[in-house]
Amino acid sequence: MRAANLLPWRQQQRRRCLRFWGLMFTGSLLLALMFCAAIRASNPLVTRAYALRHQSDLALRQGLEQRQKQWTALQARQQQQQRWAVHKAKTEAWQPALIALSRLLPEQAWLAQLRFQHPTLSLTGYAATQPALAALETALGQIPGFTPGAPGEMRQDAQGRWQFSWTLTRKESGDADPS
């Protein structure tokens, strides 16, 4: 048999307890549902944020790679310009010697070929007369920066001109750059 609860305050207390725990359970359930909904709502935002960050990282990496290529090309261009400037300076260093050679060359002698292989300058040409050939020999001794070597082959061609070849050795100064 069941015992009756005659005290009304016990029934009120039981209802309060059921109401309290019912509200706690319902509140927890609503809180959990709101938390899941918030996560679900923020998940596309987080995914979008990650995608945007990934795209920006890729764009940054591509920009850096492009800058690296530009920098490498600029350095190569600068090195090429430096090599060209050195080559130009070496070529311009020949100007005084070649001007001196052209001034000292007798009128009846002309050059057919000039060849430089460090440290020698080989001259090949023609002279109209034997005295012009002798004057050429003395002129070659006066070219600054060179010492004349032994003359090469000298012979007379079918037209009566004297074909000659000479080798000059370049004097190395202390500050000269060997090329």
C-alpha positions as CSV (number, residue, x, y, z in Angstrom):
1,M,0.0,0.0,0.0
2,R,1.0,3.5,-0.7
3,A,1.5,6.0,2.0
4,A,-0.1,9.3,1.5
5,N,1.8,12.5,1.9
6,L,-0.3,14.6,4.0
7,L,2.0,17.5,4.3
8,P,1.4,20.1,1.6
9,W,4.8,21.7,2.0
10,R,6.5,18.3,1.0
11,Q,4.5,18.3,-2.3
12,Q,5.5,21.9,-2.9
13,Q,9.1,21.1,-2.2
14,R,9.0,18.1,-4.6
15,R,7.5,20.3,-7.3
16,R,10.2,23.0,-6.7
17,C,12.9,20.3,-7.0
18,L,11.4,18.9,-10.2
19,R,11.0,22.4,-11.6
20,F,14.6,23.2,-10.7
21,W,16.1,20.1,-12.2
22,G,13.8,20.3,-15.2
23,L,15.0,23.9,-15.8
24,M,18.6,22.8,-15.3
25,F,18.2,20.0,-17.8
26,T,16.4,22.1,-20.3
27,G,18.9,25.0,-19.9
28,S,21.8,22.6,-20.4
29,L,20.2,21.1,-23.4
30,L,19.5,24.6,-24.9
31,L,23.0,25.6,-24.1
32,A,24.5,22.6,-25.8
33,L,22.3,23.2,-28.8
34,M,23.3,26.8,-29.0
35,F,27.0,25.8,-28.7
36,C,26.6,23.3,-31.6
37,A,24.8,25.9,-33.7
38,A,27.5,28.4,-33.0
39,I,30.2,26.0,-34.0
40,R,28.2,25.1,-37.1
41,A,27.8,28.7,-38.0
42,S,31.4,29.6,-37.4
43,N,32.8,26.5,-39.2
44,P,32.3,28.0,-42.7
45,L,33.8,31.3,-41.5
46,V,36.8,29.5,-40.1
47,T,37.1,27.5,-43.3
48,R,36.8,30.6,-45.4
49,A,39.4,32.4,-43.2
50,Y,41.8,29.4,-43.6
51,A,41.2,29.4,-47.4
52,L,41.8,33.2,-47.6
53,R,45.0,32.8,-45.5
54,H,46.2,30.0,-47.8
55,Q,45.5,32.1,-50.9
56,S,47.4,35.0,-49.4
57,D,50.3,32.8,-48.5
58,L,50.4,31.4,-52.1
59,A,50.2,35.0,-53.5
60,L,53.0,36.0,-51.1
61,R,55.2,33.0,-52.1
62,Q,54.6,33.7,-55.8
63,G,55.4,37.4,-55.3
64,L,58.6,36.4,-53.4
65,E,59.6,34.0,-56.2
66,Q,59.0,36.6,-58.8
67,R,61.1,39.1,-56.8
68,Q,63.8,36.5,-56.5
69,K,63.8,36.0,-60.2
70,Q,63.9,39.7,-60.8
71,W,66.7,40.1,-58.3
72,T,68.7,37.2,-59.9
73,A,68.2,38.8,-63.4
74,L,69.3,42.2,-62.0
75,Q,72.4,40.7,-60.5
76,A,73.2,38.8,-63.7
77,R,72.7,42.1,-65.7
78,Q,75.0,44.0,-63.2
79,Q,77.6,41.3,-63.5
80,Q,77.4,41.4,-67.3
81,Q,77.7,45.2,-67.2
82,Q,80.8,44.9,-64.9
83,R,82.3,42.3,-67.2
84,W,81.6,44.6,-70.2
85,A,83.1,47.6,-68.3
86,V,86.3,45.6,-67.6
87,H,86.4,44.4,-71.2
88,K,85.9,48.0,-72.4
89,A,88.7,49.2,-70.1
90,K,91.0,46.5,-71.3
91,T,90.2,47.4,-74.9
92,E,90.6,51.1,-74.2
93,A,94.0,50.4,-72.6
94,W,95.1,49.3,-76.1
95,Q,94.3,52.7,-77.6
96,P,97.6,54.5,-76.7
97,A,99.7,51.6,-78.1
98,L,97.7,51.3,-81.3
99,I,97.8,55.1,-81.8
100,A,101.5,55.1,-81.3
101,L,101.9,52.2,-83.7
102,S,99.8,54.0,-86.3
103,R,101.9,57.2,-85.9
104,L,105.3,55.3,-86.0
105,L,104.3,53.1,-88.9
106,P,106.2,54.3,-92.1
107,E,104.0,55.4,-95.0
108,Q,105.2,52.7,-97.3
109,A,104.2,49.9,-94.8
110,W,100.8,48.8,-93.9
111,L,99.4,46.1,-91.6
112,A,97.2,43.2,-92.8
113,Q,96.6,41.5,-89.5
114,L,97.0,42.3,-85.7
115,R,96.7,39.4,-83.3
116,F,97.1,39.6,-79.5
117,Q,97.6,36.5,-77.4
118,H,98.8,37.5,-73.9
119,P,101.5,38.9,-73.6
120,T,102.4,38.9,-77.3
121,L,101.2,41.1,-80.2
122,S,101.7,39.6,-83.6
123,L,101.8,41.9,-86.6
124,T,101.6,40.8,-90.2
125,G,101.7,43.2,-93.1
126,Y,103.4,44.5,-96.2
127,A,106.1,47.1,-97.0
128,A,106.6,48.6,-100.4
129,T,110.4,48.8,-100.1
130,Q,113.3,47.4,-98.1
131,P,114.1,50.8,-96.5
132,A,110.4,51.0,-95.3
133,L,111.0,47.6,-93.7
134,A,114.0,48.8,-91.9
135,A,112.2,52.0,-90.8
136,L,109.4,49.7,-89.5
137,E,111.9,47.7,-87.4
138,T,113.1,50.9,-85.7
139,A,109.6,52.2,-85.2
140,L,108.5,48.9,-83.5
141,G,111.2,49.5,-80.9
142,Q,109.7,52.8,-80.0
143,I,106.2,51.7,-79.2
144,P,105.5,52.3,-75.5
145,G,104.6,49.3,-73.5
146,F,106.1,46.8,-75.9
147,T,109.5,45.3,-76.5
148,P,110.1,44.0,-80.0
149,G,110.9,40.3,-80.4
150,A,112.7,38.6,-83.2
151,P,111.2,39.3,-86.7
152,G,109.3,36.5,-88.2
153,E,109.3,35.4,-91.9
154,M,110.0,38.2,-94.4
155,R,109.6,37.5,-98.1
156,Q,108.9,39.3,-101.3
157,D,105.6,38.4,-103.0
158,A,104.9,38.3,-106.8
159,Q,104.0,42.1,-106.9
160,G,107.4,43.1,-105.4
161,R,106.0,43.9,-101.9
162,W,107.8,42.7,-98.8
163,Q,105.5,40.6,-96.6
164,F,106.6,40.7,-92.9
165,S,105.6,39.3,-89.6
166,W,106.7,40.6,-86.2
167,T,106.1,39.6,-82.6
168,L,106.0,42.2,-79.9
169,T,105.9,41.4,-76.2
170,R,103.9,43.5,-73.8
171,K,105.7,44.9,-70.8
172,E,103.9,44.1,-67.6
173,S,103.6,47.0,-65.2
174,G,102.9,46.4,-61.5
175,D,99.3,47.7,-61.7
176,A,98.4,46.1,-65.0
177,D,95.7,43.5,-65.1
178,P,96.8,40.4,-67.0
179,S,94.2,39.7,-69.6
